[in-house]
Amino acid sequence: MFETDELPDAETGSEQEMYEHHRFRVDPGQELLRIDKYLMHKLASVSRTKIQAAADAGNILVNDKAIKPSYKVKPLDNISILLPHPPKVFELLAEDIPLNIVFEDDTLIILNKPPGLVVHPGYGNYTGTLVNGLLWHFEHLPPSSHEQRPGLVHRLDKDTSGIMVVAKTEYALAHLARQFYDRTNDRRYLALVWGDFDTDQGTVEGHIGRSRRDRKVMDVYPDGSEGKPAVTHWKVVERLGYVTLVECKLETGRTHQIRAHMQHIGHPLFNDATYGGAHIVKGTSFSKYRQFIDNCFAACPRQALHARSLGIKHPVTKQWMQFDSELPADIQAVIAKWRTYSTAHKFEGDPAE
């Protein structure tokens, strides 16, 4: 979620709960830009219309003065914006959204999330989410620490596919949440990343926090100056020339952890537009190769990341349970293309590098 500042002490009770307050200091090198466009880049999933409405209501201050949406930000401006929270849980709609249930009992649900499905409602996604589908298929899911996410123990990015667990009781929610917090579960992902590796396995360690440049993106802070500790273990599954299929095991569960860590070590996920993987990172600039890459992007029009397996201790029986999920068709298709390409070409140097 966003990093937010506390509202003034005078704004307490129900009014404070209805709003969230964001503060930004503009970078010294920032060029002149309309404030509504500037804030769209800083606040994930907040529409331009909502930002303009906040300005019209006097809820956007620059250097402690209310401004209009047309105001152009300047270097070192101090900006604050007050926004209403998304609708309360009682406004969530149950929707008949098909769910791929892998396992279910009276305590929990294991499901396979398809790519493109948002996990829970938020700005710009009030309906059509996994939570809306869960409310249709299951009654009385326990409230999580955030009232918009009944039953949710963890989440996956919109364009990440794979295994998830949902709690059906408050006890299960608390027990599973503790497993995630204590790192006693086992989560493994498959990722197709750019480039080859010198070794067969390794570990990426580095705090992950919001980027100073773009609040929708996570950055890695190796010195620990910002963010929270994050550890990702990786190992090579298959080398395919200019790309590699790797398995990533999470010790921590930070937002965009694998995507940010892989970019940090120079191996962004294939077709990850947010983290630098949606263009030719490795390989030649010849037209036939560009066409091949375009075909791969078309076959898998998202970051090539899949939550392959999840191991947990059952909250009631205390038995270890392991669930696995096959790679979806789009990632399988792009891997097949790279297998054919890597077999037909020898990688003895890269004229583009």
Secondary structure, 3 states (H helix, E strand, C coil): CCCCECCCCCCCHHHHHCEEEEEEECCCCCCCEEHHHHHHHHCCCCCHHHHHHHHHCCCEEECCEECCCCCEECCCCEEEEEEECCCCHHHCCCCCCCCCEEEECCCEEEEEECCCCCCCCECCECCCCHHHHHHHHCCCCCCCCCCCCCCECCCCCCCCEEEEEEECCHHHHHHHHHHHHHCCCEEEEEEEEECCCCCCEEEEECEEEECCCCCCCEEEECCCCCCECCEEEEEEEEECCCEEEEEEEECCCCCCHHHHHHHHCCCCECCCCCCCCCCCCCCCCCHHHHHHHHHHHHHCCCCCEEEEEEEEECCCCCCEEEEECCCCHHHHHHHHHHHHHHHHCCCCCCCCC
